[in-house]
Amino acid sequence: MKKFKFNIRGNSYSAEILNLEDNIAEIEVNGSTYQVEIEKTIVETKTPKLIRPKIIPSGGSDSVKTSKPTAKKGVGFVKAPLPGTILELKVKVGDEVKVGDTLLIMEAMKMENNIKSDKSGKVASLKINNGDSVLEGDVLVEIGE
């Protein structure tokens, strides 16, 4: 590992550290091997370990599950992609919507965003009104059969 040269009272010594585990060092001095105990205090680090919380997708736990093959297609919720304010509703309960139809306009970060349907079906319920403030992941529209 490391090599050192010492002069002690006129005598020359060549030392090499061969192995170092915990507080025991194996040292070779002028061809002779010695095991030396090193006096040291073990200092634990004071830096805390960072533990991140489990991240749940903005769709919530129900977005991770898959539906049964016999379940009706297009049934589900449209959720807010980011925090904002509802400016205008483009649909009402009972309207038929297709994938890509604009459901509402939402202001977020000083921009107007069209929130579009990612499912086809009939609007079962509106969970918001004009002027409502919503957070990311809040249910906006429920689309049924």
Buried (B, 14 or more C-beta within 10 A) or exposed (E): EEEEEEEEEEEEEEBEBEEBEEEEBBBBBEEEEEEEEEEEEEEEEEEEEEEEEEEEEBEEEEBEEEEEEEEEEBBBBBBBBEBBBBEEBBBEEEBEBEEEBEBBBBBBEEEEBEBBBBBBBBBBEBBBEEEBEBEEBBBBBBBBE
